[in-house]
Amino acid sequence: MLNPVAAGKRRPDRTMELMDRRGSFNASAQLRHGTGSVLEGYLMKAGKATKMKVRRFLRLHGAVLSSHKDQGAPPSWEKSVLECKVYAGTKPGQLFVEMADRKLELFASSSEEQEAWVRAFEDASNQSIKKHYMFGKEIGVGAFGSVRKAKSRDENDTQDYVIKIIEKGDADKRAKHTKYLEREVFIMRGIRHKNIVRLYDIFETDEKLYFVMEYCAGGDLFDGLAKQKRLGEAEVANVFSQLFSALEYLHEKGIVHRDIKPANFLCTGTEPPLTAKLTDFGLSGMVAMEDDEEYMMATHVGTPFFLAPEIVAGHQYDTKIDMWAMGVSLYYLLSGKFPFVGKTKELAFHEAMNRELEFPVKYFATVSEDAKDLIAGLLRKDPKLRLSATEALNHRWTSEVGPNSQYEITTDPRLLKHESIKNELDGIDLLGI
């Protein structure tokens, strides 16, 4: 039986299920060249020598075909079908797939399924990223792969792109990270907002995944701010207004980012006024509708020192965890310090859950009262009392005072990134001294 995942019957994942239930999420948004779609179902496979038929569950994901003894079972093998040859046979439901090292003879249960599989294999065979993009220099390396600049082979397309290249690794590594990759792809395919980094294409081989994404020349927010000769509240307010708008959009669709931090705020350039975009949806998920407590999130994810108290306490949470992280980010960018500190993560968590928020004069002497009022609203320990994205976007500092503020921030913006990275790598937040 055919299971056309790309056409609407997605695999049973809560994130995807909730997107469907909300009915406001366009997860089938078209990519430019690659498809990232999934076709899966049971087919009869003829043996090489005896031609005896066995029933197998096949899954064609992008340009990778995997064979399973049953649905839900681990793959017996995975092979790239790039540049494969596929054609229908003369027998009912018969089709042949010729790959570099093997030829498959398959049988579908109907002519409709046979045609669907033939079309899917034909599309997959042309999904070579190098047919559509030219790779440029490497601009980043991470735990799971690298990032390179790229240009389209279409002469009419002069846009710059980045390609996120993810090494699939061994079976254990694949199993561990597949759900995060699938969630990121699923969410990014369906969102369109001027302050969210756009996904243009997805390609896949049996060894790698390629995400073709919007290029943000200014780097992350730290890089953008560090290029400013003087850092003022007005520029920070401009950036946070854009980010609150992006979060309002996501939260209205029931999407929780779950890893809000300045390193995930990118800038399209370095000249003021900065244009900021939210990125990195690997940890994102869906939160339930208000009347559905069953799907309230409880997974412990995120960067430690941006975690809201309800996550630390192991309680269920919703979109308000993103707002807490925005409060931490704003506090840090305006003062160069984090709001809750400790010599260990545990002590810092204890401070976040129990100590009252303070604004030391040493670090906030040149920060406006309106900015501090917004931060206080974002860092309320009770999520029910914490500001929403819409409330933060409409706050006096964001909409009126901040953009026109003459306050300058005493912290050297060049030091912000260094200190943030150091603290994140150390796993301890900032002694505050």
C-alpha positions as CSV (number, residue, x, y, z in Angstrom):
1,M,0.0,0.0,0.0
2,L,1.2,3.4,-1.0
3,N,1.8,6.1,1.7
4,P,2.4,9.4,0.1
5,V,3.8,11.3,3.0
6,A,4.5,14.4,0.9
7,A,0.9,14.5,-0.1
8,G,-0.4,14.9,3.4
9,K,-0.2,11.5,5.3
10,R,2.8,12.3,7.4
11,R,4.6,9.9,9.8
12,P,3.2,9.9,13.4
13,D,5.2,12.7,15.0
14,R,3.4,15.0,17.5
15,T,4.9,18.1,16.0
16,M,3.5,17.2,12.6
17,E,0.2,16.0,14.0
18,L,-0.4,19.3,15.8
19,M,0.5,21.3,12.7
20,D,-2.2,19.3,10.8
21,R,-4.8,19.8,13.6
22,R,-4.2,23.5,13.6
23,G,-4.8,23.7,9.9
24,S,-2.8,26.9,9.5
25,F,0.6,25.5,8.6
26,N,1.7,25.2,5.0
27,A,4.1,22.3,5.4
28,S,3.8,21.4,1.7
29,A,5.3,24.7,0.6
30,Q,7.2,24.2,-2.7
31,L,11.0,24.0,-2.7
32,R,12.9,25.3,-5.7
33,H,14.6,22.1,-6.9
34,G,14.9,19.4,-4.3
35,T,11.8,18.0,-2.8
36,G,12.5,16.7,0.6
37,S,9.3,14.7,0.1
38,V,8.7,11.2,1.3
39,L,7.0,8.3,-0.5
40,E,6.7,5.1,1.4
41,G,4.7,1.9,1.3
42,Y,4.7,-1.9,0.8
43,L,5.9,-3.3,-2.5
44,M,6.7,-6.8,-3.6
45,K,10.4,-7.3,-4.4
46,A,11.6,-10.0,-6.7
47,G,14.8,-11.9,-5.7
48,K,17.9,-11.7,-7.9
49,A,18.2,-15.4,-8.7
50,T,15.0,-17.2,-7.9
51,K,12.7,-14.2,-8.7
52,M,10.7,-15.2,-5.6
53,K,8.8,-12.2,-4.4
54,V,9.0,-10.9,-0.8
55,R,7.0,-8.1,0.7
56,R,9.1,-5.1,1.8
57,F,8.3,-1.7,3.1
58,L,10.2,0.8,1.0
59,R,10.8,4.5,1.8
60,L,12.0,7.0,-0.7
61,H,13.1,10.1,1.1
62,G,14.5,12.8,-1.2
63,A,17.0,10.8,-3.2
64,V,17.6,8.0,-0.7
65,L,15.8,4.7,-0.9
66,S,15.6,2.4,2.1
67,S,14.3,-1.1,2.5
68,H,12.6,-2.4,5.7
69,K,11.2,-5.8,6.6
70,D,8.2,-4.0,8.0
71,Q,7.0,-0.5,8.7
72,G,8.8,0.9,11.7
73,A,11.7,-1.6,11.4
74,P,15.2,-0.4,10.9
75,P,16.4,-0.2,7.3
76,S,18.0,-3.4,5.9
77,W,19.8,-1.1,3.5
78,E,19.9,2.5,2.2
79,K,20.9,3.6,-1.3
80,S,21.1,6.8,-3.3
81,V,18.9,6.8,-6.4
82,L,20.6,9.8,-7.9
83,E,20.8,9.4,-11.7
84,C,19.1,6.0,-11.5
85,K,17.0,4.6,-14.4
86,V,13.4,3.7,-13.7
87,Y,10.8,2.3,-16.0
88,A,7.5,0.4,-15.9
89,G,7.6,-3.3,-16.8
90,T,5.1,-5.2,-19.0
91,K,3.5,-7.1,-16.1
92,P,0.8,-5.6,-13.9
93,G,2.3,-3.2,-11.3
94,Q,5.9,-4.0,-12.4
95,L,8.7,-1.4,-12.3
96,F,12.5,-1.6,-12.5
97,V,15.0,0.7,-10.8
98,E,18.6,0.5,-12.0
99,M,21.1,2.0,-9.6
100,A,24.9,2.1,-9.7
101,D,25.3,-1.3,-7.9
102,R,22.0,-3.0,-8.2
103,K,18.8,-3.4,-10.2
104,L,15.5,-3.8,-8.4
105,E,12.4,-5.5,-9.8
106,L,9.4,-4.3,-7.8
107,F,5.6,-4.8,-8.0
108,A,3.0,-2.4,-6.9
109,S,-0.6,-3.5,-6.0
110,S,-2.2,-1.2,-8.6
111,S,-1.4,0.7,-11.7
112,E,-1.9,4.0,-9.8
113,E,0.7,3.0,-7.2
114,Q,3.0,1.9,-10.0
115,E,2.8,5.3,-11.7
116,A,3.3,7.1,-8.4
117,W,6.5,5.2,-7.7
118,V,7.8,5.7,-11.2
119,R,7.2,9.4,-11.0
120,A,8.8,9.6,-7.6
121,F,12.0,7.7,-8.7
122,E,12.2,9.9,-11.8
123,D,12.1,13.0,-9.7
124,A,14.6,11.6,-7.1
125,S,17.1,10.7,-9.8
126,N,17.4,14.3,-10.8
127,Q,18.0,15.6,-7.2
128,S,21.7,16.3,-7.5
129,I,22.5,19.5,-5.7
130,K,25.4,20.2,-8.0
131,K,23.1,20.4,-10.9
132,H,21.5,23.5,-9.4
133,Y,24.1,25.1,-7.1
134,M,27.8,26.0,-7.2
135,F,29.6,25.5,-3.9
136,G,31.7,28.4,-2.5
137,K,34.0,28.8,0.4
138,E,33.4,27.1,3.8
139,I,32.1,29.7,6.3
140,G,31.4,27.5,9.3
141,V,31.9,24.1,10.9
142,G,29.7,22.5,13.5
143,A,29.2,19.2,15.4
144,F,27.2,17.7,12.5
145,G,28.8,19.1,9.4
146,S,29.7,22.4,7.7
147,V,28.2,25.5,6.1
148,R,29.3,26.8,2.7
149,K,28.4,29.8,0.6
150,A,26.8,29.0,-2.7
151,K,25.4,30.5,-6.0
152,S,22.7,29.2,-8.2
153,R,23.6,27.8,-11.6
154,D,20.7,29.8,-13.0
155,E,22.2,32.9,-14.6
156,N,19.1,34.9,-13.8
157,D,19.5,34.2,-10.1
158,T,22.1,36.5,-8.6
159,Q,21.2,35.8,-4.9
160,D,23.8,34.4,-2.5
161,Y,22.9,31.3,-0.5
162,V,24.4,29.1,2.2
163,I,24.3,25.4,2.2
164,K,24.2,23.6,5.5
165,I,25.8,20.2,4.9
166,I,25.0,17.6,7.5
167,E,26.9,14.3,7.8
168,K,24.5,11.5,8.5
169,G,27.2,9.4,10.3
170,D,26.6,5.9,11.6
171,A,23.3,4.3,12.4
172,D,23.3,5.3,16.0
173,K,24.0,8.9,15.1
174,R,21.3,8.9,12.5
175,A,18.7,7.6,14.8
176,K,19.6,10.2,17.5
177,H,19.4,13.2,15.2
178,T,16.8,12.2,12.6
179,K,13.9,13.5,14.5
180,Y,15.5,16.9,15.0
181,L,16.4,17.2,11.3
182,E,12.9,16.1,10.2
183,R,11.3,18.6,12.6
184,E,13.5,21.4,11.3
185,V,12.7,20.6,7.7
186,F,9.0,20.3,8.3
187,I,8.8,23.6,10.2
188,M,11.0,25.6,7.9
189,R,9.2,24.5,4.8
190,G,6.0,26.0,6.0
191,I,7.0,29.3,7.5
192,R,7.4,32.6,5.6
193,H,8.3,35.7,7.5
194,K,10.7,38.5,6.7
195,N,12.5,38.1,10.0
196,I,13.0,34.3,9.7
197,V,15.8,32.7,7.7
198,R,14.2,31.0,4.7
199,L,14.8,27.5,3.5
200,Y,14.9,27.2,-0.3
201,D,15.9,23.7,-1.1
202,I,16.6,20.3,0.4
203,F,18.8,17.6,-1.2
204,E,19.8,14.2,0.2
205,T,22.3,11.4,-0.6
206,D,22.9,8.3,1.4
207,E,25.7,10.1,3.3
208,K,24.7,13.7,3.6
209,L,21.8,16.2,3.8
210,Y,22.0,19.6,2.2
211,F,19.8,22.5,3.3
212,V,20.0,25.5,0.9
213,M,19.1,28.6,2.9
214,E,19.0,32.3,2.8
215,Y,22.5,33.9,3.3
216,C,22.8,36.5,6.0
217,A,26.0,38.5,5.2
218,G,26.1,40.2,8.6
219,G,26.7,37.0,10.6
220,D,25.0,36.6,13.9
221,L,23.8,39.5,16.0
222,F,27.0,39.7,17.9
223,D,28.9,40.2,14.7
224,G,26.5,42.8,13.5
225,L,26.6,44.8,16.7
226,A,30.4,44.5,17.0
227,K,30.7,46.5,13.7
228,Q,28.9,49.5,15.2
229,K,31.2,52.2,16.5
230,R,28.7,53.0,19.2
231,L,26.0,50.7,20.5
232,G,22.8,52.4,21.6
233,E,19.4,51.3,22.8
234,A,17.8,52.4,19.5
235,E,19.7,49.8,17.5
236,V,18.9,47.0,20.0
237,A,15.2,48.1,20.0
238,N,15.1,48.0,16.2
239,V,16.5,44.4,16.3
240,F,14.2,43.2,19.1
241,S,11.2,44.6,17.4
242,Q,11.9,42.4,14.4
243,L,12.5,39.4,16.5
244,F,9.3,39.9,18.5
245,S,7.5,40.1,15.3
246,A,9.0,36.8,14.1
247,L,8.1,35.1,17.4
248,E,4.5,36.5,17.3
249,Y,4.2,34.8,13.9
250,L,5.6,31.5,15.1
251,H,3.6,31.5,18.3
252,E,0.3,32.2,16.5
253,K,1.0,29.0,14.6
254,G,1.7,27.1,17.8
255,I,5.5,26.8,17.1
256,V,7.9,27.1,20.0
257,H,11.5,27.8,19.0
258,R,13.0,26.4,22.2
259,D,16.5,27.6,21.6
260,I,16.3,31.4,21.6
261,K,19.7,33.1,22.1
262,P,21.7,35.9,20.3
263,A,23.7,33.3,18.4
264,N,20.5,32.3,16.6
265,F,19.8,35.9,15.6
266,L,21.3,36.6,12.2
267,C,21.8,39.9,10.4
268,T,21.5,40.5,6.6
269,G,24.2,43.2,6.8
270,T,26.3,45.2,9.2
271,E,25.2,48.8,8.4
272,P,22.5,50.3,10.5
273,P,19.7,49.9,10.7
274,L,20.3,46.2,11.1
275,T,17.8,43.6,9.7
276,A,17.6,40.6,12.0
277,K,16.4,37.1,11.2
278,L,15.7,34.1,13.5
279,T,17.3,30.8,12.6
280,D,18.0,27.3,13.8
281,F,14.8,25.3,14.2
282,G,16.4,22.0,15.1
283,L,14.8,22.0,18.6
284,S,11.5,23.6,17.7
285,G,8.2,21.9,18.3
286,M,4.5,22.5,18.6
287,V,2.6,23.5,21.6
288,A,-1.0,22.5,22.1
289,M,-4.1,24.5,21.5
290,E,-5.3,26.1,24.7
291,D,-7.9,23.5,25.4
292,D,-5.6,20.5,24.9
293,E,-3.4,19.9,27.9
294,E,-2.3,16.5,26.6
295,Y,0.2,18.1,24.2
296,M,1.7,20.7,26.5
297,M,5.5,20.3,26.1
298,A,7.7,18.8,28.8
299,T,10.9,18.0,26.9
300,H,14.0,19.4,28.5
301,V,15.8,21.2,25.6
302,G,17.6,24.4,24.9
303,T,20.8,26.2,25.8
304,P,21.2,26.0,29.6
305,F,21.4,29.6,30.6
306,F,18.5,30.7,28.5
307,L,16.2,28.1,30.0
308,A,13.0,29.3,31.7
309,P,12.3,28.3,35.3
310,E,9.4,26.0,34.3
311,I,11.8,23.9,32.1
312,V,14.4,23.7,34.9
313,A,11.7,22.6,37.3
314,G,10.5,19.9,34.9
315,H,7.1,21.4,34.4
316,Q,5.1,21.5,31.2
317,Y,5.6,24.7,29.2
318,D,4.5,26.6,26.2
319,T,5.5,29.6,24.0
320,K,6.4,31.7,27.1
321,I,9.7,29.9,27.3
322,D,10.8,31.7,24.2
323,M,9.9,35.0,25.9
324,W,12.0,34.2,28.9
325,A,15.0,33.6,26.6
326,M,14.3,36.9,24.9
327,G,14.4,38.6,28.2
328,V,17.8,37.0,29.0
329,S,19.1,38.0,25.6
330,L,18.0,41.6,26.0
331,Y,19.4,41.8,29.5
332,Y,22.7,40.5,28.2
333,L,22.9,42.8,25.2
334,L,22.1,45.9,27.2
335,S,24.5,45.2,30.1
336,G,27.0,42.6,29.0
337,K,25.9,40.4,32.0
338,F,23.4,37.6,32.5
339,P,20.5,38.1,34.9
340,F,21.1,35.0,37.0
341,V,24.6,33.7,37.6
342,G,26.3,30.9,39.5
343,K,29.6,29.0,39.7
344,T,27.8,26.0,38.3
345,K,24.8,25.4,36.1
346,E,22.9,24.1,39.1
347,L,23.5,27.2,41.1
348,A,22.6,29.4,38.2
349,F,19.4,27.5,37.7
350,H,18.6,27.9,41.5
351,E,19.1,31.6,41.1
352,A,16.8,31.8,38.1
353,M,14.1,30.0,40.0
354,N,14.4,31.8,43.3
355,R,16.2,35.1,43.2
356,E,14.4,38.3,42.3
357,L,15.6,40.1,39.2
358,E,18.0,43.0,39.8
359,F,19.4,45.7,37.6
360,P,22.8,46.6,39.1
361,V,23.6,50.3,38.6
362,K,27.2,49.4,37.6
363,Y,25.8,47.8,34.4
364,F,22.5,49.5,33.9
365,A,23.3,53.2,34.6
366,T,22.8,54.1,31.0
367,V,19.8,51.8,30.3
368,S,16.4,53.4,30.2
369,E,13.7,52.6,32.7
370,D,11.4,51.5,29.8
371,A,14.0,48.9,28.7
372,K,14.2,47.6,32.2
373,D,10.4,47.4,32.5
374,L,10.3,45.3,29.3
375,I,13.0,43.0,30.6
376,A,11.2,42.6,33.9
377,G,8.0,41.6,32.1
378,L,9.9,39.0,30.0
379,L,11.6,37.5,33.1
380,R,8.6,37.0,35.3
381,K,9.0,33.5,36.8
382,D,5.3,32.7,36.5
383,P,4.7,32.1,32.7
384,K,1.1,33.1,33.0
385,L,2.2,36.6,34.0
386,R,5.1,36.7,31.5
387,L,4.7,39.0,28.5
388,S,3.7,37.4,25.2
389,A,5.4,38.2,21.9
390,T,2.5,40.5,21.0
391,E,2.7,42.3,24.3
392,A,6.4,42.7,24.0
393,L,6.1,44.0,20.4
394,N,3.5,46.6,21.6
395,H,5.5,47.5,24.7
396,R,6.3,51.2,25.0
397,W,10.1,50.6,24.8
398,T,9.8,48.4,21.6
399,S,7.3,50.6,19.8
400,E,8.1,54.2,21.0
401,V,10.9,54.9,23.4
402,G,13.6,52.4,22.3
403,P,13.8,53.3,18.6
404,N,14.2,57.0,19.5
405,S,16.4,56.5,22.5
406,Q,19.6,58.5,22.9
407,Y,21.0,56.1,25.5
408,E,24.3,54.5,24.7
409,I,25.4,51.2,26.2
410,T,28.6,51.1,28.1
411,T,29.5,47.5,27.2
412,D,31.9,47.2,24.2
413,P,29.8,45.2,21.7
414,R,33.0,43.4,20.5
415,L,33.2,41.7,23.9
416,L,29.7,40.4,23.9
417,K,30.2,37.5,21.5
418,H,33.5,36.5,23.1
419,E,32.0,36.3,26.6
420,S,28.9,34.6,25.4
421,I,30.8,31.8,23.6
422,K,33.2,31.4,26.5
423,N,30.4,30.9,29.0
424,E,28.4,28.6,26.7
425,L,31.5,26.4,26.2
426,D,32.4,26.4,29.8
427,G,28.9,25.4,30.8
428,I,28.9,27.9,33.6
429,D,27.3,31.2,33.5
430,L,29.2,34.0,34.4
431,L,30.2,34.8,37.8
432,G,29.1,38.4,37.1
433,I,32.4,39.9,38.4
